[in-house]
Amino acid sequence: MNRKIIYYAAVILTIINLAALGTWTYYQLRSEKPGSIQCRRDQQFDQLKSELSLSDGQIKKIQKYRTDFLSEMDSLSMQLAGKRKELANVLWQTTPDTAHINSLVNQICKVQSAAQRKVIAHLLDVKNALNPEQQQKFYDIVLQRFTKGSDQPMPNPRLH
């Protein structure tokens, strides 16, 4: 009986941690709080345009990447929310189905992994649209957002 309780507790704690980490990562990468999402997105892009001194051609190119990226991320976010809701419903059943729980955890991990891959692809797309000086500034901006709230120093690789 004790093993069963420990197993359920471990599964629940893992799920909570994954959900919290996924949510935190998602909002850190987008650097926003729930609320006026479009307003924040526009402000961030305006700030990026200014800090990187983007040309009109670069703005159009990056705006296209950005539109596609945000649409994909919104879709993944909705999928995650649906899977988390389903997981909560299963967890609070009188006799939770551990196979179903494990399946949902795996599905959530796959969606979170897909989101991470989308972020990386987007960052690489934007980086490739920039000149070397802009790439260094972009690296600094991304690093600041990735490490926001972290006391850990990050190495500064040379961009070529």
C-alpha positions as CSV (number, residue, x, y, z in Angstrom):
1,M,0.0,0.0,0.0
2,N,2.8,2.4,0.9
3,R,4.5,1.9,-2.5
4,K,1.3,2.7,-4.3
5,I,0.9,6.0,-2.3
6,I,4.6,6.9,-3.0
7,Y,4.1,6.1,-6.7
8,Y,1.0,8.3,-7.0
9,A,2.7,11.1,-5.0
10,A,5.8,10.9,-7.3
11,V,3.6,11.0,-10.4
12,I,1.6,14.0,-9.1
13,L,4.7,15.9,-8.1
14,T,6.3,15.2,-11.4
15,I,3.3,16.4,-13.3
16,I,3.0,19.5,-11.2
17,N,6.7,20.3,-11.7
18,L,6.5,19.7,-15.4
19,A,3.4,21.9,-15.7
20,A,5.0,24.7,-13.7
21,L,8.3,24.4,-15.6
22,G,6.5,24.4,-18.9
23,T,4.4,27.4,-18.0
24,W,7.3,29.3,-16.6
25,T,9.5,28.6,-19.7
26,Y,6.7,29.5,-22.0
27,Y,6.1,32.9,-20.4
28,Q,9.8,33.6,-19.9
29,L,10.5,32.9,-23.6
30,R,7.7,35.1,-24.6
31,S,8.6,37.5,-21.7
32,E,5.0,38.2,-20.8
33,K,2.4,37.8,-18.2
34,P,-1.1,36.5,-19.0
35,G,-3.2,39.5,-20.1
36,S,-2.7,41.9,-22.9
37,I,-0.7,39.5,-24.9
38,Q,-0.9,41.3,-28.3
39,C,0.1,44.6,-26.7
40,R,3.2,43.0,-25.0
41,R,4.1,41.2,-28.2
42,D,4.0,44.4,-30.1
43,Q,6.0,46.3,-27.5
44,Q,8.7,43.6,-27.5
45,F,8.9,43.6,-31.2
46,D,9.2,47.4,-31.3
47,Q,11.9,47.2,-28.7
48,L,13.8,44.6,-30.7
49,K,13.5,46.7,-33.9
50,S,14.9,49.6,-32.1
51,E,17.7,47.8,-30.2
52,L,18.9,46.0,-33.3
53,S,18.4,48.9,-35.7
54,L,16.6,46.6,-38.2
55,S,16.2,47.6,-41.8
56,D,12.8,47.6,-43.5
57,G,13.7,44.4,-45.2
58,Q,14.7,42.7,-42.0
59,I,11.6,43.9,-40.3
60,K,9.4,42.4,-43.0
61,K,11.3,39.1,-42.9
62,I,11.3,38.8,-39.1
63,Q,7.6,39.9,-38.9
64,K,6.8,36.9,-41.2
65,Y,8.8,34.5,-39.0
66,R,7.2,36.1,-35.9
67,T,3.6,35.8,-37.2
68,D,4.1,32.1,-38.0
69,F,5.9,31.4,-34.8
70,L,3.3,33.0,-32.5
71,S,0.5,31.2,-34.3
72,E,2.2,27.9,-33.8
73,M,3.0,28.7,-30.1
74,D,-0.6,29.7,-29.4
75,S,-1.8,26.4,-30.9
76,L,0.7,24.4,-28.8
77,S,-0.3,26.4,-25.7
78,M,-4.0,25.5,-26.3
79,Q,-3.0,21.8,-26.7
80,L,-1.1,21.9,-23.4
81,A,-4.0,23.5,-21.6
82,G,-6.3,20.8,-22.9
83,K,-3.9,18.0,-21.9
84,R,-3.4,19.5,-18.5
85,K,-7.2,19.8,-17.9
86,E,-7.6,16.2,-19.0
87,L,-4.8,15.1,-16.7
88,A,-6.4,17.0,-13.7
89,N,-9.7,15.2,-14.4
90,V,-8.0,11.8,-14.5
91,L,-6.0,12.5,-11.3
92,W,-9.2,13.4,-9.3
93,Q,-11.1,10.4,-10.3
94,T,-12.0,8.0,-7.5
95,T,-9.6,5.4,-8.9
96,P,-7.2,7.2,-11.3
97,D,-6.0,5.1,-14.3
98,T,-2.2,5.2,-14.0
99,A,-1.8,4.0,-17.6
100,H,-3.9,7.0,-18.8
101,I,-2.0,9.3,-16.5
102,N,1.4,8.1,-17.9
103,S,0.0,8.5,-21.4
104,L,-1.1,12.1,-20.7
105,V,2.3,12.9,-19.1
106,N,4.0,11.6,-22.2
107,Q,1.7,13.6,-24.5
108,I,2.3,16.8,-22.4
109,C,6.1,16.2,-22.7
110,K,5.8,15.8,-26.5
111,V,3.9,19.1,-26.8
112,Q,6.4,20.9,-24.5
113,S,9.3,19.5,-26.5
114,A,7.6,20.6,-29.8
115,A,7.3,24.1,-28.3
116,Q,11.0,24.2,-27.3
117,R,11.9,23.1,-30.9
118,K,9.7,25.9,-32.3
119,V,11.4,28.5,-30.1
120,I,14.8,27.3,-31.2
121,A,13.9,27.3,-34.9
122,H,12.4,30.8,-34.5
123,L,15.5,32.1,-32.8
124,L,17.7,30.6,-35.5
125,D,15.5,32.1,-38.2
126,V,15.7,35.6,-36.6
127,K,19.5,35.2,-36.1
128,N,20.0,34.3,-39.8
129,A,18.2,37.5,-40.8
130,L,20.7,39.6,-38.9
131,N,24.2,40.9,-39.6
132,P,27.0,39.8,-37.2
133,E,26.7,42.9,-35.0
134,Q,23.0,42.5,-34.7
135,Q,23.4,38.8,-33.9
136,Q,25.6,39.7,-30.9
137,K,23.0,42.2,-29.7
138,F,20.3,39.6,-30.3
139,Y,22.3,37.0,-28.4
140,D,22.5,39.5,-25.4
141,I,18.7,40.1,-25.5
142,V,17.9,36.4,-25.7
143,L,20.4,35.5,-23.0
144,Q,18.9,38.2,-20.7
145,R,15.4,36.7,-21.3
146,F,16.6,33.1,-20.8
147,T,18.3,33.9,-17.5
148,K,15.8,36.4,-16.1
149,G,15.6,35.8,-12.4
150,S,18.6,33.5,-12.5
151,D,21.8,34.1,-10.5
152,Q,23.8,31.8,-12.8
153,P,26.2,33.4,-15.1
154,M,26.1,32.2,-18.7
155,P,29.2,31.9,-21.0
156,N,29.3,34.3,-23.9
157,P,30.2,32.4,-27.0
158,R,31.7,34.3,-29.9
159,L,29.3,34.5,-32.8
160,H,30.9,34.2,-36.2
